[in-house]
């Protein structure tokens, strides 16, 4: 099986490469930042600049998308999102014109469902973006439409735990934040476990919208306490005024998004065994840190 990996140099992309089954051949791509090693095996690919998707996809059994164009401001994110929507629409059209179209599987943006409070969100429920996902949801719209028709596969990405992304930015700084207000639910999956699950679905050419199996489903308060135990530090409660000073509006919405994803593991995923797995994962992540 030959797979085109779009976004191989990112946080999730690197895990996908290390967890790739030996019988699968993957051609990794990058957009702006080339990898530091084995550069001859990588291809530069900018989703927004592809002019011939038929040629780009030719020869592949599957295309795995784990990257999205990013912007630093809300205006820039919205603008890039519209370009992304155009590019992915062209990809979907070109794929249908091919004699042997590759299967497409995408990892959807984190915080996809927004603020759902205490509700357990099923796979069939409506898309409800908040924070950064408000912009990125625009760009990923063509993928959602194709997945809803059963033409491609999308895995919803909740909070992905690993050394990188939000985890380092929020929980590896001087103070461990504990957000005030109503309980904020976090559906958490460990990055290497997520990568293994994605390859499982690639091999089976799964279609539709899929929720990953979770490491744990917990509250931000309990997660902060677990980080504190791993770091031997006390979480610091962060009031609304402090949130206003530290984060822009979309970031605040993102970090306070409550996502209680269904995972097929019933309520066990909120139990003691799941939290012990979280504790072990955090201990591993923080081992070796000064």
C-alpha positions as CSV (number, residue, x, y, z in Angstrom):
1,X,0.0,0.0,0.0
2,X,1.4,3.4,-1.0
3,X,0.3,6.5,0.9
4,X,0.8,10.2,0.3
5,X,1.3,11.8,3.7
6,X,0.4,15.4,3.7
7,X,1.9,17.2,6.7
8,X,4.5,14.6,7.7
9,X,6.7,17.1,9.5
10,X,4.1,18.2,12.0
11,X,3.3,17.1,15.5
12,X,0.9,14.3,14.4
13,X,2.8,13.7,11.2
14,X,6.0,12.7,12.9
15,X,4.1,10.2,15.1
16,X,2.5,8.7,11.9
17,X,5.9,8.2,10.4
18,X,7.3,6.4,13.5
19,X,4.2,4.3,14.0
20,X,3.8,3.3,10.3
21,X,3.4,-0.4,9.7
22,X,6.4,-1.9,7.8
23,X,4.3,-3.1,4.9
24,X,3.0,0.4,4.1
25,X,5.1,2.8,2.0
26,X,4.5,6.4,2.9
27,X,5.8,9.4,1.0
28,X,6.0,12.2,3.5
29,X,5.5,15.9,2.5
30,X,6.2,19.2,4.1
31,X,5.0,22.7,3.3
32,X,7.4,25.4,4.7
33,X,9.7,23.6,7.1
34,X,11.8,20.7,5.6
35,X,12.8,17.9,7.9
36,X,16.2,18.0,9.5
37,X,17.1,14.4,8.4
38,X,16.6,12.2,5.3
39,X,15.5,15.2,3.2
40,X,15.8,13.3,0.0
41,X,12.8,11.1,1.0
42,X,10.6,14.2,1.4
43,X,8.5,16.2,-1.1
44,X,7.6,19.8,-0.7
45,X,3.8,20.1,-1.1
46,X,1.7,23.2,-0.4
47,X,-2.0,22.4,-0.4
48,X,-2.9,25.9,-1.6
49,X,-0.5,25.8,-4.6
50,X,-1.3,22.4,-6.3
51,X,-2.4,23.0,-9.9
52,X,-2.9,19.4,-11.0
53,X,-4.4,17.2,-8.3
54,X,-4.9,14.3,-10.7
55,X,-1.1,14.2,-11.3
56,X,-0.3,14.7,-7.6
57,X,-2.6,11.8,-6.5
58,X,-1.7,9.5,-9.3
59,X,-0.1,6.2,-8.2
60,X,-1.2,6.3,-4.6
61,X,-3.6,3.9,-2.8
62,X,-4.4,6.4,-0.1
63,X,-3.9,10.1,0.8
64,X,-3.5,10.9,4.5
65,X,-4.1,14.5,5.4
66,X,-2.8,15.6,8.8
67,X,-2.0,19.2,8.0
68,X,-3.8,22.5,7.6
69,X,-2.6,25.9,6.5
70,X,-2.2,28.2,9.5
71,X,-2.6,31.9,10.1
72,X,-1.5,34.0,13.1
73,X,-4.5,36.4,13.2
74,X,-8.2,35.8,12.8
75,X,-8.3,37.7,9.5
76,X,-5.4,35.8,8.2
77,X,-6.8,32.4,9.4
78,X,-10.2,33.1,7.7
79,X,-8.5,34.1,4.4
80,X,-6.3,31.0,4.4
81,X,-9.3,28.9,5.3
82,X,-11.1,30.1,2.2
83,X,-8.1,29.2,0.1
84,X,-8.0,25.8,1.7
85,X,-11.7,25.2,1.0
86,X,-11.0,25.9,-2.7
87,X,-7.9,23.7,-2.8
88,X,-9.6,20.7,-1.1
89,X,-12.7,21.1,-3.3
90,X,-10.4,20.8,-6.3
91,X,-8.8,17.7,-4.7
92,X,-12.1,16.0,-4.2
93,X,-13.2,16.8,-7.8
94,X,-10.0,15.5,-9.3
95,X,-10.1,12.3,-7.2
96,X,-13.6,11.4,-8.6
97,X,-12.2,11.9,-12.2
98,X,-9.5,9.3,-11.7
99,X,-9.8,5.7,-12.9
100,X,-8.4,4.3,-9.6
101,X,-8.9,7.1,-7.1
102,X,-7.0,6.9,-3.8
103,X,-8.8,6.6,-0.5
104,X,-8.7,9.9,1.4
105,X,-8.4,10.0,5.2
106,X,-8.1,13.2,7.1
107,X,-7.4,14.1,10.7
108,X,-9.9,16.9,11.5
109,X,-9.0,19.9,13.6
110,X,-8.8,19.8,17.4
111,X,-11.7,21.4,19.3
112,X,-14.0,20.4,16.4
113,X,-17.2,20.3,18.4
114,X,-16.8,23.5,20.5
115,X,-18.5,24.0,23.8
116,X,-20.9,21.1,24.5
117,X,-20.8,21.2,28.3
118,X,-21.9,18.0,29.9
119,X,-23.2,16.4,26.7
120,X,-21.5,13.3,25.3
121,X,-21.0,14.1,21.6
122,X,-21.7,11.2,19.2
123,X,-20.2,10.8,15.8
124,X,-23.5,11.8,14.1
125,X,-23.9,15.1,15.9
126,X,-23.6,18.4,14.1
127,X,-20.3,20.2,13.7
128,X,-20.0,23.0,16.3
129,X,-16.6,24.7,16.0
130,X,-15.3,27.3,18.4
131,X,-12.0,29.1,18.8
132,X,-9.4,28.3,16.2
133,X,-11.7,25.6,14.7
134,X,-14.1,28.4,13.6
135,X,-11.7,29.4,10.9
136,X,-10.2,26.0,10.2
137,X,-13.7,24.5,9.9
138,X,-14.3,26.7,6.8
139,X,-11.3,25.1,5.0
140,X,-12.2,21.6,6.0
141,X,-15.8,21.8,4.8
142,X,-15.2,19.9,1.6
143,X,-13.7,17.0,3.6
144,X,-16.7,16.9,6.0
145,X,-19.2,16.8,3.1
146,X,-17.4,13.9,1.4
147,X,-17.2,12.0,4.7
148,X,-20.9,12.6,5.4
149,X,-21.6,11.0,2.0
150,X,-19.4,8.0,2.9
151,X,-16.8,8.8,0.2
152,X,-13.8,9.5,2.5
153,X,-12.8,9.1,6.1
154,X,-12.3,11.7,8.8
155,X,-11.1,11.1,12.3
156,X,-12.1,13.8,14.8
157,X,-9.1,15.0,16.7
158,X,-9.7,15.9,20.4
159,X,-6.9,17.0,22.7
160,X,-3.8,15.2,21.4
161,X,-1.4,14.6,24.2
162,X,2.3,14.5,23.5
163,X,5.5,16.7,23.6
164,X,4.3,19.3,21.2
165,X,1.3,21.4,20.2
166,X,-1.0,22.8,23.0
167,X,0.5,20.6,25.7
168,X,3.8,22.3,25.8
169,X,2.3,25.8,25.4
170,X,-0.2,25.4,28.3
171,X,1.2,22.8,30.7
172,X,5.0,22.9,30.4
173,X,5.4,26.6,31.3
174,X,6.1,28.0,34.7
175,X,2.6,27.8,36.1
176,X,0.1,25.1,35.5
177,X,-3.3,26.7,34.6
178,X,-6.5,25.6,36.3
179,X,-9.4,27.4,34.5
180,X,-12.2,28.9,36.6
181,X,-15.9,28.5,35.9
182,X,-18.0,25.5,34.8
183,X,-16.3,22.2,34.3
184,X,-14.4,22.0,31.0
185,X,-14.3,18.5,29.6
186,X,-11.3,17.2,27.7
187,X,-11.4,14.2,25.4
188,X,-7.7,13.1,25.3
189,X,-5.8,10.7,23.1
190,X,-2.0,10.1,23.2
191,X,-0.3,11.0,19.9
192,X,1.3,7.6,19.2
193,X,-1.9,5.7,20.0
194,X,-3.8,8.1,17.7
195,X,-1.2,7.4,14.9
196,X,-1.7,3.6,15.3
197,X,-5.5,4.1,15.1
198,X,-5.2,6.2,11.9
199,X,-3.1,3.6,10.1
200,X,-5.6,1.0,11.1
201,X,-8.3,3.0,9.3
202,X,-6.1,3.7,6.4
203,X,-5.5,0.0,5.8
204,X,-9.3,-0.7,6.0
205,X,-10.2,2.3,3.9
206,X,-12.7,3.4,6.5
207,X,-15.2,6.1,5.5
208,X,-17.4,8.4,7.4
209,X,-16.7,10.4,10.5
210,X,-14.9,8.5,13.2
211,X,-14.1,9.2,16.8
212,X,-10.8,7.8,18.1
213,X,-10.5,5.6,21.1
214,X,-9.5,7.8,24.0
215,X,-6.8,7.6,26.6
216,X,-9.2,9.3,29.1
217,X,-12.2,11.7,29.2
218,X,-11.7,14.1,32.1
219,X,-12.1,17.6,33.3
220,X,-9.5,20.3,32.8
221,X,-9.4,20.6,36.6
222,X,-8.6,16.9,37.0
223,X,-6.1,17.1,34.1
224,X,-4.3,20.1,35.7
225,X,-4.1,18.2,39.0
226,X,-2.5,15.2,37.1
227,X,0.0,17.5,35.5
228,X,0.8,19.0,38.9
229,X,1.4,15.6,40.4
230,X,3.7,14.7,37.5
231,X,5.6,18.0,37.8
232,X,5.5,18.1,41.6
233,X,3.9,21.5,41.3
234,X,0.6,23.1,42.4
235,X,-1.8,24.2,39.6
236,X,-2.7,27.9,39.7
237,X,-6.4,28.9,39.3
238,X,-6.7,31.3,36.4
239,X,-9.5,33.9,36.7
240,X,-11.3,35.5,33.8
241,X,-9.4,38.7,33.9
242,X,-6.1,36.8,33.7
243,X,-7.4,34.8,30.7
244,X,-8.2,38.1,29.0
245,X,-4.7,39.3,29.5
246,X,-2.9,36.1,28.4
247,X,-5.0,35.0,25.4
248,X,-6.7,36.4,22.4
249,X,-10.5,35.7,22.0
250,X,-10.1,32.7,19.7
251,X,-7.4,31.1,21.9
252,X,-9.6,31.6,25.0
253,X,-12.5,29.9,23.3
254,X,-10.2,27.1,22.3
255,X,-8.7,26.4,25.7
256,X,-12.1,26.6,27.4
257,X,-13.9,24.4,24.8
258,X,-15.7,21.5,26.5
259,X,-15.5,18.3,24.4
260,X,-16.9,15.1,25.8
261,X,-16.5,12.8,22.8
262,X,-18.1,9.4,22.6
263,X,-15.4,6.8,22.2
264,X,-17.1,3.4,22.3
265,X,-15.6,2.9,25.8
266,X,-18.8,3.9,27.7
267,X,-18.2,5.6,31.1
268,X,-15.1,3.4,31.8
269,X,-13.0,6.1,29.9
270,X,-13.8,8.5,32.8
271,X,-12.9,6.0,35.5
272,X,-9.9,5.3,37.8
273,X,-8.2,3.0,35.3
274,X,-8.3,5.6,32.6
275,X,-6.9,8.2,34.9
276,X,-4.1,5.9,36.0
277,X,-3.2,5.6,32.3
278,X,-3.2,9.4,32.1
279,X,-0.9,9.6,35.1
280,X,1.5,7.1,33.6
281,X,1.6,9.0,30.3
282,X,2.2,12.3,32.0
283,X,5.0,10.8,34.1
284,X,6.6,9.5,30.9
285,X,6.3,12.9,29.1
286,X,7.9,14.8,32.0
287,X,10.6,12.3,32.7
288,X,14.0,13.7,31.8
289,X,12.8,17.3,32.0
290,X,14.7,19.7,34.2
